[in-house]
Amino acid sequence: MIEVDFYETEKGKCPVADFLDSLNGDQAQKVAWVIELIQSIERPPGKFFKKLVNADNLWEIRVEYQGNIFRLLSFFDGGKLLVANHGFVKKTQKTPKKEIKVAEERKLDYFNRKGISK
């Protein structure tokens, strides 16, 4: 099973928590439900969780709610710890490169602070 955790900056800021705080209650509840689903079943459906192509081993948690599409970009630290590090509302068919870049930079920061080069 996968354990989901949220990335924190060196100063203790949590970008995913900030993103979730920006959503209304029902939206945040749906995101939380999808995270719980990913953590509770062996193989989460691709509808909710998939690996991004053309990205540095990033995965996305996918949530649709009342016509809105929310994404949490994430990476694995080891085999079972998934670190969600960037959330945004998706408005285009493809995941925007600028959103991928933010997630890749945070991933690099995470591992650099752990003393692991990735």
TIMI-2910 file (N, C-alpha, C, CB; in pm, 1 decimal, decimal comma, always signed):
<rs>
+----------+----------+----------+----------+----------+----------+----------+----------+----------+----------+----------+----------+------+
!      n_x !      n_y !      n_z !     ca_x !     ca_y !     ca_z !      c_x !      c_y !      c_z !     cb_x !     cb_y !     cb_z ! resn !
+----------+----------+----------+----------+----------+----------+----------+----------+----------+----------+----------+----------+------+
!    +83,9 !   -119,3 !     +0,0 !     +0,0 !     +0,0 !     +0,0 !    +88,0 !   +125,1 !     +0,0 !    -95,2 !     +0,1 !   +122,3 !  Met !
!    +35,2 !   +230,0 !    -55,0 !   +105,7 !   +357,5 !    -66,1 !    +69,0 !   +447,3 !    +51,9 !    +72,1 !   +427,5 !   -200,4 !  Ile !
!   +168,6 !   +515,7 !   +104,8 !   +145,0 !   +617,9 !   +206,7 !   +167,4 !   +753,5 !   +140,6 !   +239,3 !   +598,4 !   +332,3 !  Glu !
!    +73,5 !   +844,9 !   +154,9 !    +85,1 !   +978,0 !    +95,2 !   +123,7 !  +1077,7 !   +203,9 !    -48,1 !  +1020,4 !    +25,7 !  Val !
!   +226,3 !  +1157,2 !   +174,7 !   +270,5 !  +1263,7 !   +263,9 !   +281,5 !  +1390,7 !   +180,2 !   +407,6 !  +1228,1 !   +334,0 !  Asp !
!   +285,2 !  +1505,6 !   +246,0 !   +296,8 !  +1632,8 !   +175,3 !   +436,8 !  +1690,8 !   +194,1 !   +189,9 !  +1732,6 !   +224,8 !  Phe !
!   +492,6 !  +1740,6 !    +85,0 !   +622,2 !  +1807,3 !    +85,0 !   +615,2 !  +1936,6 !   +165,8 !   +668,2 !  +1836,2 !    -59,1 !  Tyr !
!   +721,7 !  +1964,4 !   +238,4 !   +736,5 !  +2092,4 !   +308,4 !   +865,9 !  +2157,7 !   +264,7 !   +734,1 !  +2073,2 !   +462,7 !  Glu !
!   +862,4 !  +2290,0 !   +248,1 !   +983,0 !  +2363,9 !   +213,5 !  +1077,0 !  +2366,4 !   +333,6 !   +948,5 !  +2507,8 !   +167,7 !  Thr !
!  +1195,6 !  +2415,1 !   +312,2 !  +1293,3 !  +2425,4 !   +420,2 !  +1241,6 !  +2513,6 !   +534,1 !  +1425,4 !  +2480,9 !   +366,8 !  Glu !
!  +1156,8 !  +2609,6 !   +499,8 !  +1100,4 !  +2700,3 !   +600,3 !   +969,9 !  +2647,8 !   +661,0 !  +1076,2 !  +2836,6 !   +538,4 !  Lys !
!   +931,9 !  +2524,9 !   +625,6 !   +814,1 !  +2462,9 !   +684,9 !   +683,0 !  +2491,1 !   +614,7 !   +802,4 !  +2505,9 !   +823,3 !  Gly !
!   +687,9 !  +2555,0 !   +498,9 !   +566,0 !  +2581,4 !   +422,8 !   +524,0 !  +2454,5 !   +348,1 !   +587,3 !  +2699,5 !   +323,3 !  Lys !
!   +392,9 !  +2431,1 !   +341,1 !   +340,1 !  +2312,2 !   +275,1 !   +252,8 !  +2355,3 !   +156,6 !   +258,6 !  +2224,2 !   +375,5 !  Cys !
!   +309,6 !  +2357,4 !    +35,3 !   +234,5 !  +2405,6 !    -81,1 !   +105,3 !  +2328,6 !   -110,2 !   +322,2 !  +2399,8 !   -201,6 !  Pro !
!   +102,9 !  +2198,1 !    -87,5 !    -18,0 !  +2120,3 !   -114,7 !   -127,1 !  +2154,7 !    -13,8 !    +12,5 !  +1969,0 !   -111,1 !  Val !
!    -90,2 !  +2170,5 !   +112,3 !   -189,6 !  +2210,4 !   +213,2 !   -245,9 !  +2347,6 !   +179,3 !   -127,0 !  +2211,7 !   +355,4 !  Ala !
!   -159,3 !  +2439,6 !   +133,7 !   -205,8 !  +2572,5 !    +92,8 !   -303,7 !  +2561,4 !    -24,3 !    -86,0 !  +2662,5 !    +54,1 !  Asp !
!   -272,0 !  +2473,9 !   -120,7 !   -361,4 !  +2453,5 !   -234,8 !   -496,1 !  +2398,7 !   -187,6 !   -297,2 !  +2357,3 !   -337,6 !  Phe !
!   -492,7 !  +2299,0 !   -101,1 !   -617,6 !  +2240,8 !    -51,2 !   -699,5 !  +2343,0 !    +27,1 !   -587,9 !  +2119,4 !    +36,9 !  Leu !
!   -631,8 !  +2430,6 !    +99,7 !   -701,5 !  +2536,5 !   +173,7 !   -771,3 !  +2635,2 !    +79,9 !   -603,0 !  +2611,6 !   +263,5 !  Asp !
!   -722,5 !  +2645,0 !    -44,7 !   -782,5 !  +2737,4 !   -141,2 !   -911,1 !  +2681,1 !   -203,3 !   -681,9 !  +2769,7 !   -251,4 !  Ser !
!   -935,8 !  +2551,2 !   -185,2 !  -1054,3 !  +2487,7 !   -241,7 !  -1172,4 !  +2503,9 !   -147,1 !  -1028,1 !  +2338,5 !   -270,0 !  Leu !
!  -1294,2 !  +2492,3 !   -202,5 !  -1409,8 !  +2494,7 !   -112,5 !  -1420,0 !  +2359,6 !    -42,0 !  -1541,9 !  +2527,0 !   -190,6 !  Asn !
!  -1505,7 !  +2349,4 !    +55,3 !  -1515,1 !  +2229,4 !   +137,9 !  -1541,9 !  +2102,7 !    +60,5 !  -1621,1 !  +2246,9 !   +238,4 !  Gly !
!  -1636,1 !  +2106,8 !    -34,2 !  -1669,6 !  +1987,7 !   -111,9 !  -1553,3 !  +1945,4 !   -202,2 !  -1795,1 !  +2013,2 !   -196,2 !  Asp !
!  -1485,6 !  +2043,4 !   -261,4 !  -1370,5 !  +2012,1 !   -347,1 !  -1259,1 !  +1946,5 !   -266,0 !  -1317,8 !  +2139,8 !   -415,9 !  Gln !
!  -1227,0 !  +2005,6 !   -152,3 !  -1121,1 !  +1951,6 !    -67,0 !  -1158,3 !  +1811,7 !    -17,7 !  -1094,7 !  +2045,4 !    +52,7 !  Ala !
!  -1286,2 !  +1790,5 !    +11,4 !  -1332,0 !  +1660,2 !    +57,9 !  -1314,2 !  +1554,7 !    -51,1 !  -1478,9 !  +1667,6 !   +101,6 !  Gln !
!  -1341,0 !  +1590,7 !   -174,9 !  -1322,9 !  +1495,7 !   -286,0 !  -1174,6 !  +1462,9 !   -303,7 !  -1381,4 !  +1553,6 !   -418,3 !  Lys !
!  -1086,9 !  +1563,2 !   -293,5 !   -942,7 !  +1538,2 !   -303,9 !   -899,1 !  +1444,1 !   -191,7 !   -862,4 !  +1672,0 !   -297,7 !  Val !
!   -945,0 !  +1470,2 !    -70,0 !   -910,0 !  +1384,5 !    +43,9 !   -959,1 !  +1241,4 !    +20,9 !   -970,1 !  +1441,2 !   +174,7 !  Ala !
!  -1078,5 !  +1225,9 !    -36,5 !  -1133,0 !  +1093,4 !    -65,1 !  -1043,1 !  +1018,6 !   -163,3 !  -1275,9 !  +1104,8 !   -121,3 !  Trp !
!   -997,1 !  +1088,0 !   -268,3 !   -910,4 !  +1023,8 !   -367,7 !   -776,2 !   +984,9 !   -304,5 !   -887,6 !  +1118,0 !   -488,9 !  Val !
!   -720,9 !  +1070,9 !   -219,2 !   -595,4 !  +1037,2 !   -150,8 !   -615,2 !   +912,5 !    -64,0 !   -546,0 !  +1157,0 !    -63,7 !  Ile !
!   -725,6 !   +905,9 !     +8,2 !   -754,7 !   +788,3 !    +91,1 !   -769,5 !   +663,0 !     +4,7 !   -883,2 !   +811,0 !   +173,8 !  Glu !
!   -833,0 !   +676,6 !   -110,5 !   -848,7 !   +563,9 !   -202,1 !   -712,0 !   +512,6 !   -246,4 !   -933,3 !   +604,8 !   -324,5 !  Leu !
!   -623,6 !   +603,7 !   -285,5 !   -490,1 !   +566,2 !   -331,1 !   -413,7 !   +493,2 !   -220,4 !   -412,0 !   +690,9 !   -376,8 !  Ile !
!   -434,9 !   +536,5 !    -97,1 !   -364,9 !   +474,0 !    +15,1 !   -424,8 !   +338,8 !    +55,5 !   -366,4 !   +567,1 !   +133,9 !  Gln !
!   -549,7 !   +314,1 !    +18,3 !   -618,4 !   +196,4 !    +71,8 !   -626,8 !    +77,3 !    -22,9 !   -754,8 !   +234,4 !   +111,4 !  Ser !
!   -598,5 !    +96,5 !   -150,9 !   -607,2 !    -17,5 !   -241,8 !   -471,1 !    -43,7 !   -307,0 !   -715,3 !     +7,2 !   -349,9 !  Ile !
!   -447,4 !   -169,1 !   -338,7 !   -316,8 !   -211,5 !   -390,4 !   -280,7 !   -145,1 !   -523,3 !   -314,9 !   -361,9 !   -407,4 !  Glu !
!   -375,8 !   -137,7 !   -614,8 !   -350,6 !    -79,3 !   -747,2 !   -456,3 !    +26,9 !   -775,2 !   -351,5 !   -189,1 !   -858,9 !  Arg !
!   -425,2 !   +152,4 !   -742,0 !   -523,9 !   +258,3 !   -767,0 !   -554,4 !   +270,4 !   -916,5 !   -473,0 !   +393,6 !   -712,3 !  Pro !
!   -679,4 !   +292,5 !   -952,7 !   -716,2 !   +307,1 !  -1094,0 !   -646,6 !   +426,9 !  -1158,5 !   -868,0 !   +321,8 !  -1107,7 !  Pro !
!   -612,1 !   +412,4 !  -1286,3 !   -548,5 !   +520,4 !  -1361,4 !   -632,7 !   +646,7 !  -1367,1 !   -518,4 !   +474,5 !  -1500,9 !  Gly !
!   -760,5 !   +632,5 !  -1347,7 !   -848,5 !   +749,5 !  -1344,5 !   -807,5 !   +845,4 !  -1232,1 !   -995,5 !   +705,6 !  -1326,3 !  Lys !
!   -750,9 !   +790,1 !  -1124,6 !   -715,2 !   +869,9 !  -1008,2 !   -565,2 !   +887,5 !   -987,9 !   -773,5 !   +808,3 !   -886,9 !  Phe !
!   -483,8 !   +799,7 !  -1047,3 !   -340,9 !   +800,6 !  -1016,7 !   -263,7 !   +744,2 !  -1134,6 !   -311,1 !   +719,6 !   -888,4 !  Phe !
!   -171,6 !   +824,5 !  -1190,0 !    -91,9 !   +773,6 !  -1301,1 !    +42,6 !   +844,5 !  -1308,1 !   -167,2 !   +790,1 !  -1433,2 !  Lys !
!   +136,6 !   +776,8 !  -1372,8 !   +270,1 !   +832,6 !  -1392,4 !   +265,5 !   +928,7 !  -1509,8 !   +375,7 !   +720,3 !  -1416,3 !  Lys !
!   +331,0 !  +1043,9 !  -1493,3 !   +338,5 !  +1141,1 !  -1602,1 !   +446,0 !  +1099,3 !  -1701,1 !   +367,2 !  +1282,7 !  -1547,7 !  Leu !
!   +420,0 !  +1122,0 !  -1827,7 !   +523,0 !  +1100,9 !  -1929,5 !   +599,8 !  +1231,4 !  -1946,3 !   +460,5 !  +1053,6 !  -2066,0 !  Val !
!   +722,3 !  +1220,5 !  -1989,8 !   +808,6 !  +1338,3 !  -2011,3 !   +828,2 !  +1420,7 !  -1884,5 !   +749,6 !  +1426,9 !  -2119,9 !  Asn !
!   +837,1 !  +1354,1 !  -1771,7 !   +863,9 !  +1419,7 !  -1644,0 !   +958,5 !  +1329,3 !  -1565,5 !   +730,6 !  +1447,7 !  -1563,5 !  Ala !
!  +1028,7 !  +1386,9 !  -1470,5 !  +1129,8 !  +1314,4 !  -1394,4 !  +1065,0 !  +1228,2 !  -1285,4 !  +1230,0 !  +1412,7 !  -1332,0 !  Asp !
!  +1009,8 !  +1113,0 !  -1325,7 !   +945,1 !  +1019,7 !  -1232,4 !   +840,6 !  +1087,3 !  -1144,8 !  +1049,1 !   +954,0 !  -1144,5 !  Asn !
!   +758,4 !  +1169,8 !  -1205,2 !   +648,5 !  +1233,6 !  -1133,6 !   +519,6 !  +1155,9 !  -1158,4 !   +632,5 !  +1381,5 !  -1177,2 !  Leu !
!   +435,2 !  +1155,2 !  -1057,9 !   +304,8 !  +1092,7 !  -1063,9 !   +201,3 !  +1199,1 !  -1036,3 !   +293,1 !   +975,1 !   -963,8 !  Trp !
!    +80,8 !  +1178,4 !  -1086,7 !    -24,0 !  +1273,9 !  -1056,0 !   -144,1 !  +1204,6 !   -993,6 !    -65,8 !  +1349,0 !  -1181,4 !  Glu !
!   -193,2 !  +1269,4 !   -888,3 !   -319,9 !  +1231,5 !   -828,1 !   -423,7 !  +1315,7 !   -900,2 !   -322,0 !  +1254,0 !   -669,8 !  Ile !
!   -521,8 !  +1249,8 !   -959,4 !   -618,5 !  +1315,2 !  -1047,5 !   -756,1 !  +1318,1 !   -982,0 !   -625,4 !  +1243,3 !  -1183,9 !  Arg !
!   -813,2 !  +1437,2 !   -973,3 !   -944,1 !  +1452,4 !   -910,2 !  -1032,6 !  +1538,4 !   -999,4 !   -931,2 !  +1515,1 !   -768,3 !  Val !
!  -1149,8 !  +1488,1 !  -1032,6 !  -1248,6 !  +1567,2 !  -1106,1 !  -1368,2 !  +1587,5 !  -1015,1 !  -1290,7 !  +1497,5 !  -1240,3 !  Glu !
!  -1415,8 !  +1712,3 !  -1011,0 !  -1531,8 !  +1741,2 !   -928,1 !  -1608,8 !  +1857,8 !   -988,4 !  -1489,5 !  +1772,5 !   -782,6 !  Tyr !
!  -1732,4 !  +1833,5 !  -1025,6 !  -1822,9 !  +1933,8 !  -1081,7 !  -1757,0 !  +2018,3 !  -1190,4 !  -1874,0 !  +2023,9 !   -971,8 !  Gln !
!  -1696,3 !  +1950,9 !  -1286,3 !  -1636,5 !  +2018,6 !  -1400,4 !  -1497,8 !  +2075,1 !  -1375,2 !  -1725,0 !  +2127,5 !  -1443,8 !  Gly !
!  -1449,7 !  +2068,7 !  -1252,5 !  -1313,9 !  +2114,1 !  -1221,9 !  -1221,1 !  +1993,9 !  -1218,0 !  -1309,4 !  +2191,3 !  -1087,0 !  Asn !
!  -1097,6 !  +2016,0 !  -1261,2 !   -998,0 !  +1909,8 !  -1262,1 !   -881,6 !  +1954,2 !  -1174,9 !   -950,7 !  +1876,6 !  -1407,6 !  Ile !
!   -858,1 !  +1880,5 !  -1067,4 !   -750,1 !  +1912,1 !   -973,9 !   -640,4 !  +1808,6 !   -988,0 !   -801,8 !  +1917,3 !   -827,8 !  Phe !
!   -516,9 !  +1854,5 !   -978,0 !   -402,2 !  +1764,4 !   -986,6 !   -307,6 !  +1791,7 !   -870,5 !   -328,6 !  +1780,8 !  -1122,2 !  Arg !
!   -257,3 !  +1682,6 !   -813,6 !   -149,2 !  +1690,7 !   -716,0 !    -32,0 !  +1615,3 !   -776,6 !   -191,1 !  +1631,2 !   -574,9 !  Leu !
!    +75,7 !  +1687,3 !   -808,0 !   +193,8 !  +1621,5 !   -861,3 !   +275,3 !  +1568,2 !   -745,3 !   +277,9 !  +1718,2 !   -948,8 !  Leu !
!   +333,2 !  +1449,9 !   -765,6 !   +394,1 !  +1375,7 !   -656,5 !   +513,5 !  +1295,5 !   -707,4 !   +291,2 !  +1282,9 !   -590,2 !  Ser !
!   +591,1 !  +1243,3 !   -613,1 !   +702,8 !  +1154,9 !   -645,5 !   +717,4 !  +1052,7 !   -533,4 !   +835,2 !  +1235,7 !   -665,4 !  Phe !
!   +782,7 !   +942,6 !   -565,4 !   +805,3 !   +839,6 !   -465,1 !   +939,7 !   +860,0 !   -396,4 !   +798,8 !   +700,5 !   -528,7 !  Phe !
!   +940,0 !   +840,8 !   -264,8 !  +1061,8 !   +834,5 !   -185,4 !  +1066,2 !   +691,4 !   -133,9 !  +1064,2 !   +942,9 !    -66,6 !  Asp !
!  +1138,3 !   +607,9 !   -204,5 !  +1135,1 !   +464,7 !   -174,8 !  +1018,8 !   +402,1 !   -249,3 !  +1123,1 !   +438,8 !    -21,9 !  Gly !
!   +980,6 !   +283,6 !   -208,6 !   +877,8 !   +211,8 !   -282,0 !   +734,7 !   +244,3 !   -245,1 !   +898,3 !    +70,1 !   -264,2 !  Gly !
!   +712,5 !   +293,2 !   -123,8 !   +574,8 !   +308,5 !    -76,8 !   +537,5 !   +448,9 !    -31,1 !   +551,2 !   +214,8 !    +34,6 !  Lys !
!   +635,2 !   +538,7 !    -14,0 !   +604,0 !   +675,0 !    +30,8 !   +589,9 !   +766,2 !    -90,2 !   +713,9 !   +728,8 !   +126,9 !  Leu !
!   +469,0 !   +818,1 !   -109,7 !   +440,8 !   +911,3 !   -217,7 !   +434,9 !  +1051,4 !   -157,4 !   +306,9 !   +874,9 !   -291,7 !  Leu !
!   +518,5 !  +1141,5 !   -208,2 !   +524,8 !  +1277,9 !   -156,1 !   +455,4 !  +1370,7 !   -255,6 !   +673,2 !  +1322,6 !   -131,3 !  Val !
!   +340,0 !  +1422,8 !   -216,4 !   +267,3 !  +1519,4 !   -299,7 !   +331,9 !  +1655,2 !   -277,5 !   +112,7 !  +1522,9 !   -265,0 !  Ala !
!   +372,3 !  +1721,2 !   -386,8 !   +446,9 !  +1845,1 !   -369,1 !   +392,1 !  +1965,6 !   -443,4 !   +585,0 !  +1823,7 !   -411,0 !  Asn !
!   +290,8 !  +1947,6 !   -527,2 !   +238,1 !  +2062,5 !   -602,3 !    +93,9 !  +2035,5 !   -642,9 !   +325,1 !  +2091,8 !   -727,8 !  His !
!     +5,3 !  +2129,7 !   -614,6 !   -134,2 !  +2117,5 !   -653,6 !   -176,5 !  +2232,6 !   -741,8 !   -223,0 !  +2110,5 !   -531,4 !  Gly !
!   -263,4 !  +2203,3 !   -837,3 !   -312,8 !  +2309,0 !   -925,8 !   -442,8 !  +2263,6 !   -990,8 !   -207,0 !  +2345,1 !  -1034,1 !  Phe !
!   -514,7 !  +2360,3 !  -1047,6 !   -635,1 !  +2331,7 !  -1124,0 !   -592,2 !  +2318,4 !  -1269,2 !   -745,0 !  +2443,6 !  -1105,4 !  Val !
!   -624,0 !  +2205,7 !  -1328,3 !   -583,4 !  +2178,8 !  -1466,3 !   -688,0 !  +2235,9 !  -1560,7 !   -564,5 !  +2026,3 !  -1490,7 !  Lys !
!   -640,9 !  +2318,5 !  -1655,2 !   -733,1 !  +2383,0 !  -1748,9 !   -705,1 !  +2347,2 !  -1894,2 !   -726,5 !  +2532,2 !  -1732,3 !  Lys !
!   -599,1 !  +2268,2 !  -1917,1 !   -563,2 !  +2228,7 !  -2052,9 !   -555,8 !  +2076,3 !  -2060,9 !   -428,0 !  +2292,9 !  -2095,5 !  Thr !
!   -554,3 !  +2023,9 !  -2182,9 !   -548,6 !  +1879,5 !  -2203,4 !   -419,1 !  +1821,0 !  -2147,2 !   -561,0 !  +1846,4 !  -2352,6 !  Gln !
!   -306,3 !  +1885,2 !  -2178,1 !   -177,0 !  +1837,1 !  -2129,6 !   -141,2 !  +1908,1 !  -2000,2 !    -66,7 !  +1858,7 !  -2235,4 !  Lys !
!    -63,7 !  +1840,9 !  -1916,4 !    -15,3 !  +1904,5 !  -1794,0 !    +85,6 !  +2011,7 !  -1833,7 !    +48,8 !  +1799,4 !  -1695,8 !  Thr !
!    +61,7 !  +2138,6 !  -1794,5 !   +151,6 !  +2246,9 !  -1834,1 !   +294,9 !  +2224,6 !  -1785,3 !    +99,6 !  +2379,2 !  -1780,9 !  Pro !
!   +391,1 !  +2255,9 !  -1872,8 !   +532,4 !  +2238,2 !  -1840,2 !   +572,3 !  +2317,2 !  -1716,5 !   +618,7 !  +2279,8 !  -1957,8 !  Lys !
!   +513,1 !  +2435,7 !  -1696,7 !   +551,0 !  +2516,0 !  -1580,3 !   +510,3 !  +2445,7 !  -1450,5 !   +486,2 !  +2655,9 !  -1587,9 !  Lys !
!   +398,8 !  +2371,9 !  -1452,4 !   +355,4 !  +2298,5 !  -1333,7 !   +449,8 !  +2180,4 !  -1307,5 !   +209,2 !  +2248,7 !  -1350,7 !  Glu !
!   +489,9 !  +2113,4 !  -1413,9 !   +585,6 !  +2002,8 !  -1401,3 !   +718,8 !  +2054,7 !  -1347,4 !   +606,6 !  +1932,3 !  -1537,9 !  Ile !
!   +762,3 !  +2170,0 !  -1397,0 !   +890,3 !  +2227,4 !  -1352,7 !   +887,9 !  +2257,5 !  -1203,2 !   +922,0 !  +2355,9 !  -1431,7 !  Lys !
!   +778,1 !  +2314,1 !  -1153,5 !   +766,2 !  +2342,0 !  -1009,9 !   +780,3 !  +2212,1 !   -930,3 !   +630,1 !  +2410,8 !   -978,1 !  Val !
!   +710,0 !  +2107,6 !   -973,7 !   +714,7 !  +1978,9 !   -902,4 !   +854,5 !  +1917,9 !   -908,0 !   +612,3 !  +1880,6 !   -961,9 !  Ala !
!   +921,8 !  +1928,7 !  -1021,1 !  +1056,9 !  +1873,4 !  -1032,6 !  +1154,7 !  +1948,9 !   -943,5 !  +1104,3 !  +1877,8 !  -1178,1 !  Glu !
!  +1140,8 !  +2081,6 !   -935,3 !  +1228,3 !  +2160,3 !   -848,5 !  +1206,7 !  +2124,9 !   -701,8 !  +1204,4 !  +2309,9 !   -870,2 !  Glu !
!  +1082,4 !  +2105,6 !   -662,3 !  +1053,7 !  +2068,9 !   -523,1 !  +1104,1 !  +1927,9 !   -492,5 !   +902,2 !  +2078,4 !   -494,9 !  Arg !
!  +1093,1 !  +1839,1 !   -589,5 !  +1146,2 !  +1703,6 !   -571,6 !  +1297,1 !  +1709,8 !   -549,3 !  +1113,0 !  +1614,4 !   -694,6 !  Lys !
!  +1366,6 !  +1787,1 !   -630,7 !  +1511,4 !  +1802,3 !   -617,0 !  +1546,7 !  +1860,1 !   -480,3 !  +1567,2 !  +1892,1 !   -728,7 !  Leu !
!  +1473,0 !  +1962,6 !   -436,6 !  +1495,7 !  +2022,3 !   -305,6 !  +1476,5 !  +1918,4 !   -195,3 !  +1401,2 !  +2141,5 !   -283,7 !  Asp !
!  +1371,4 !  +1840,4 !   -203,9 !  +1340,4 !  +1737,7 !   -104,0 !  +1457,2 !  +1641,4 !    -87,9 !  +1213,1 !  +1660,5 !   -143,3 !  Tyr !
!  +1504,6 !  +1586,9 !   -198,9 !  +1612,8 !  +1488,7 !   -191,0 !  +1746,0 !  +1553,2 !   -154,3 !  +1626,3 !  +1415,1 !   -323,4 !  Phe !
!  +1770,0 !  +1675,2 !   -200,0 !  +1893,9 !  +1745,1 !   -160,8 !  +1898,9 !  +1765,0 !    -10,7 !  +1905,0 !  +1881,2 !   -232,1 !  Asn !
!  +1786,7 !  +1803,1 !    +49,4 !  +1784,8 !  +1823,9 !   +194,1 !  +1796,1 !  +1693,2 !   +270,3 !  +1658,2 !  +1896,1 !   +235,0 !  Arg !
!  +1759,1 !  +1582,4 !   +208,0 !  +1776,5 !  +1450,0 !   +270,3 !  +1917,5 !  +1397,3 !   +247,3 !  +1673,3 !  +1349,8 !   +214,7 !  Lys !
!  +1996,0 !  +1468,9 !   +163,5 !  +2131,2 !  +1423,9 !   +132,8 !  +2136,4 !  +1313,4 !    +29,8 !  +2197,8 !  +1377,9 !   +256,7 !  Gly !
!  +2031,6 !  +1307,2 !    -52,1 !  +2023,4 !  +1205,4 !   -157,9 !  +2014,2 !  +1277,4 !   -291,5 !  +1900,0 !  +1109,5 !   -136,8 !  Ile !
!  +2103,7 !  +1243,2 !   -382,5 !  +2094,7 !  +1305,6 !   -515,3 !  +2008,3 !  +1217,5 !   -604,5 !  +2236,8 !  +1326,5 !   -578,5 !  Ser !
!  +1916,1 !  +1283,7 !   -675,3 !  +1824,5 !  +1211,9 !   -765,9 !  +1834,8 !  +1270,4 !   -903,9 !  +1678,2 !  +1218,6 !   -715,9 !  Lys !
+----------+----------+----------+----------+----------+----------+----------+----------+----------+----------+----------+----------+------+
</rs>
